[in-house]
């Protein structure tokens, strides 16, 4: 028996939709970014350029765009214009975080896409986050499901693969997963699965099942990397299947082994293709980490710098926010300072440092999901790309403008209310501007 007839009618309309365009019968006015210094790693552009945006997309990038009377203009003189920051490991309010507003702080810090790795996230997480997107969020957001939660139902590995591919029938889900039709209709809207040895230590059989699911369904498999021995175990069990080592710099903090040795051990596992890794921006700064998180060993930090220089590790994340209940080791406020610090120290060129928080994570996500959408529309400012842009001041090392899907959402650390409708839900399928769950309280038919 269906307990949610009205709600399900709403959900069914949107179950398989991925909204990538701004629907409009007339073209909107242009937003033109003038006089900025453009850094676009994909296009290998590093020079003064103007950028024009219309209907949520980049429509022109050139040295001198003629401003029309109807245009809105942002003067970016003295500022760095880059693709919007992509933070693929950012706690965004999971585990009933009600005290702080990490979503909004992330947008003010220049993040345009954040993926939340709550290891306890259940199949309900996409619907809960989707409801917030429907009600309005100033950035694009997605979730990783918790590995233990994914394996907690009666569904076997093959059925879970079918679920994430949107091929599992409703009757099977209702009998083996949950009677909640809302959860069943949105459970596939995830970017990946994360195991967390600090929350649940799984059996070899369970880990093998997650590898089967993620590799066959096209999901990112992220593993908590703090204990080098756990990382070694995960890589051994991977057997050639993709694995992403989360906040690998945490292994250099000395909590489970000598910091330098732990960092070296984890880096020895990384091949940059099948076994990839990410570093926490806070731990790459001169203070080597936040006092409310962990500080990386000095020698371990040097090893991390070398791994960046060698291209062994290409992705940087925040793992923030510091003020959240479910906090990570860093903070989104450290992302831009990390970019400028890596250039100043000669670790990376400015273009390569920007790539670590824009184009590189987008490439990784696109490869793991098998979805070209991410590379086509995100992480760069080519014509036709979704207009996700971070404009930063190299002197204050902070975000001046954050633009999400063509809408300015933050200016000088202050949120712009108009931009609260800018965000989309991110899943392996791409972007969903509306999920439908946020409308259920209104009982729409």
N, C-alpha and C positions, 0 to 999 in steps of 0.2 A: 504494500500500500504506500502511496506517495504522500508523505506528510507535508510537503511544501509545494502544492500545485501552482500557486500564483508566483512564488519566487522562482520556481523552476522554469516557468514560461519566460520570465525575464532572462534568466541565465542561459537558456537554450539558444536565445537569439544571438548571444555573444560568445558562445562556447568556443567556436572555432575562428573567431575574428581576430585579426591583428591590424590595428589601425596605424597606417604609416603616413597618412597624408592629412593635411588640413582641408576639410571640406568647406568650400566656399564658392558661390556663383560668381563673385567678383574678386579681383585681386586686391589685397590689402595694401596699405601704404608700406613703403620700404623703410627699413632701418639700416642706416649706413654708419659703419665704423670708420672714421677718418683719421689719418695721420699716425696710425699705430705701427709698431714694428712687428711684422707677422712672422711667427715661427710655426711652420707646418711640416712635421717630420716626414709624413707620407709623400708630400709634393716636393720635399727638400727645398722649401722656400724659407729664407731667413733674410728678409729685407723689409723696408717700409712699403706697406701695401694698404689699400682700402678694401673693405669687405661690405658687400650689400646683401641684405637679407629680406626675403619676402615670403609670406605664407609658410613660415617655419623652416625655410631652406636657404642655403647659400645660393645666390643667383649670379654673383659676380665677384671676382677678386682681381683687382688691377691697381696700378700705381696711382691713378687719379680718377676716381669715380665722380662724375659730374652730379652735384646735388640738385635735386628737383625741389620745387616749392612744397610738395606734399610729403617730402621725406622727413623722417625723424633722424637726427644726427647725434652720434656720440663722439666727442672729441677724445681721441686716444693718444694724443701727442705725449711722448715720453713714456708710453706704456707698451707692454708686451701683449700682443694678441695671439692667443694659441687655441687649439681645439679644447673643448671643455674637458676638465679633469675627469678621468674615469677611475674611480676607486673601487676595485673589484673585491675588496675585503674591508667592509666598513659596517660596524654595528649600528643599526638604524632604528633601535627601539624594540629589539626582540626581548623575549622573556619579561613581558609586562612592564616595560620601561615607561613610567608615568611621570618622572620627576623633571627630566630635561627635555629638550627638543632637538635631538641630534640631527634629525632630517633638515631642519631649518638652519642649524648652525653649519652643516655641511655645505648647503647652498651658498651661504654667506662667505664661506671659505673658498669658493670657486669650484666645488664639485658639481658636475652636471649629471653624473650617473654613479650611483652607489649600490653595491650588492652586499646584502646583509647575511653574514655567515652564522646565524644562531644555530648552534649544534643541537639544541633541543627543539628546533622548529618542526612542527607536525605538518600533516597534509592540509591543515586549516590555514597555514601561514599565507599561501598565495591569496586566499579569499580575504583574509583580514587586511593584508597590505593593499590588495586590490580595492577594497572599500575605501581606504584612505586616499588612494589615487583618484577614485571617482569623486571624492569630496574636495579634492584639490591639494596637490603637493608641488613644491617649487623645484623638484628635480626628478629625474628618472630613477626608479628604484626596483630592485629585485631581491629574491631570497634564495639561499641554499637551504635545502631541507636537511634535517638531521639524519645521519645514517641509521642510527638505532630506531628512530621513529619510522623511517621508510620500511624497515623490516619487521615492524611490530604487528602487522595485520595478517590475515590469512592468504593474502596474495603471494604467489611464488615469484621468483626472479623473472621468469618469462612474462608473466602477467603484468609485473611492474614495468617492464620494458614496453609492453603494449599500452599501458596507462600513459606513460610519458610521450609515447608516439601518437596519442589520442586515438588508439585503435581498440581499447578495451570497452566492452559493452556495458551499458548502465546496470544491467541485471547482475553481472559479475561483481561490479563495484559495490552494489547495494548488499550483496550477500557476503562478500569477503573483505570489504574495506570499511565502509560506514553506511548508515542509513541516511546520513545528511547529504541531500542532493546537491546543496551548494558546494560543500567540500569536494564531492565527487566531480563536479563540473569544472572546478578550477584547480584541482590538485596538480595538473600537468604544467601549470604556469610557474615553473621554477627554472633557474639557470644551472643548477647543479646540486650536488649532495656533499655534505661535509661530515667527516668523522672527527671526533674531538676526544683525545685520550684523557683530557681533564674532566670530561663529563661521563663518557661511557667507554670502557675498554672492551672491544668486541672480539669474538672468536675469529680464527682464521677463516672458517666457513662463511661467517657473516661478511667479513671483508671481501672475500672472493665474490660473494653475491653482489655487493655494491660495485665492484669492478665490472662485473658482467652487465649490470644495469646501466652504469654510466657510459661504458664504452659502446654498448649496442644502441642505447637510446639517444646518444649525442648530448651528454651532460658533462659539466666540469666536475671532476672528483677532487675535492680539496681536503687535505689532511692537516690536522693541527701539528705543527712542527716546533716543538720546544725541547722534547726529549730526543736526543739523537738516536737512541736505541729504538724508539717507536718509529722514527722515520726510516731507519734501516729495515725494520720489519715490514713496513708498508711497501717499500720499494721491492723487497724480496717477493712479496705476495702479488705485486703488480703484474709480473710475468709478461712484460712488454705492453701492458695496457696503460693509457695515459693517467698521470697523477700530478697534481699541483701541490707543492709543499708550501703551506701557508706560513706567513711571517717567519721565514727561515732565520732571520736575524735573532729571533728569540733563543735559538740554540746556542748563540754566542753570549748569552747572559749568565751562564754558569749555574742555572738552577738545577740541572740534572747531570752535568759533567763540567769539566774544566771548559771555560768559555771559548778559548782559542781552539782547543781540540774539538769541542762540540761543533763549532762553526766549520772547521775543516772537514769533519766527518760528514756533515750534511751536504756541504758543497761537493764532496766526492760522489754523491749520489745523483747530482744534477747533470743532465746531458743537454738541457735547453730545448729538447724536442718532445720526447715522451715524458721525461721527468723534468718538470719546470718548477720554478720557485719564485718567491716574491720577498722583498725586503720592506721593513717598516720605515717610513720616512723619518720619524722621530729618532730612530736609532742610527741614522746616517748623519745627523747633525753633530756639531762639535761637542755638545753636552752628552752625546751618546744615548739619549733616551729621556723620558719624562720621569719625574720623581714618583708620580702615582702609578707608573707602569713598571717597566724593567729597563735597566741600563746595560748596554752591550759592553763586553770586555773590549779594552782598547785594541788589543791584538786581533780580536775577532772582527772588530770594525775595519781594520786594515784588510783583512781577508775579504770582507764584503765589498770594500772599494775595488779590490782587484777583480772580484767576480763581475762587477759592473763594467769595469774597463775591458775585460776579456769577452764581454757579451754572454757570459754564462748565465747570468741572471739579468732579465730585461724589464722586470715589472716592479714598481714601487706602489705601496698601499699605505693607508693610515692605521687601519685596525681600530680607529677611534669609536666613540668620542670619550674624552677624559671624564666629562661630567655625567656620563650615562650610568645607569644601574648595571647594565651588562656592558662594561667597558672593555676596551682592548688595551694594547700596549702603547698606543700613540694617540694622535689627534689630527683631525683634518687641517687644523691651523698650521701644522708643520709641513704640509705637502708642498706649498709654493716655496717656503724657505729652503726645503730640501733641494728643489730644482736649482735654485740660484746658488746654493752652497756647493753642490756637486760641480757646477761650472767654475765657481771661484777657486775651488781646491784643485782644479785640473783633472778631476776624476772622469768627467764626461763633458762633451761639448754641450752648449745650451740646447741645441736641437735634440741631441740624444737624451738629455735629462728630461726635456719636455715629453719625448716619446715614451719614457718609462711610466708616465701617468696619463698617456693619451693613446697613441697609436699601438704601442706594444700590447697592452692588455686587451685592446679591441681585436688585434690579430689572434691572440691566444683564445679568446672567447669564440671567435668565428671558426677557428680550426677545431676546437673541441666540440662545438655544437654542430659543425658541418653546415652552418647557416651563413651564407655570404652577406646577409643583411648588415651584420655588424661592421664588416670591412667597407661595405658600400656606402653606408650612411653615417658612420660614427668615427671619431678619432682623427678626423682630418677636416679641412675646410675647402675641399674641392667643390666645384659647381654641382649642385644637386644634393649635397650632404645635408643632413638635418643640422640646423643652426644651433649647435651646442658649443658655446664659446666662453672661455675664461680670459678676462683682460686683467693683467697683473701689473703692479708697480714694482719694478726691480729694486727701488730704494727701500720702500717699506716691506717688500716681499709679501705683499698681501693682495687679495683680489679687490679690484676696483669695480668691475662689472662682472656679473655672472648671467649668461644668457642661455636659457634652456628651451630648445625647440622653437627658437625665434623670439621668445619673450624675455625681456630683462626681468630677472627675479631678485637680484640683489645689487646694491650700489653702496660702496664704501662700508661694507659690513652690515648694512641695513636691508631688510627684506622689502620687496615691492609687492604690494598686495595683488596687483594685476597679474603677477606671475604665479600665483598660487594654483592656477589651473594648467600650468605648463607641463607638469610631469606625466610620465607614462609608466606602466608596469612593464618590467623587462623580464622576458623568459627566453628559453631556447628558440622560440618561434619568432622573436623580435620584440616589437613594442605594441602594447595595447593601451590606447588612450583612455578607453573606458572598459571596465570589466563587468559592471552591472551590479555587483554586490552592494555598492554604496547606495543604490536606488531601492533596495529591498524594503527598507522601512516605509517607503512611500507606496508600496504594493502596486507598482506599475504592472500593467498587463502586456 
